[in-house]
């Protein structure tokens, strides 16, 4: 892993320690349709939704790589609400 990548992960881990940031990340993931199928009969709309979901997967993967515990804490907080 490069020094730049290490720094990115350290920064994300630090941000994930903030409850407000965890709620923001969860909102982003929700807006991307991560929990839905993304299917649409209209091929253009289907492609748009697929792109949004890909961003959601990227965000989730980044958070998990930076801090698995932070990711789990975020999900737990959401479930407790």
Helices and strands as residue ranges (DSSP letters): H 3-15, H 19-31, H 43-66, H 68-80
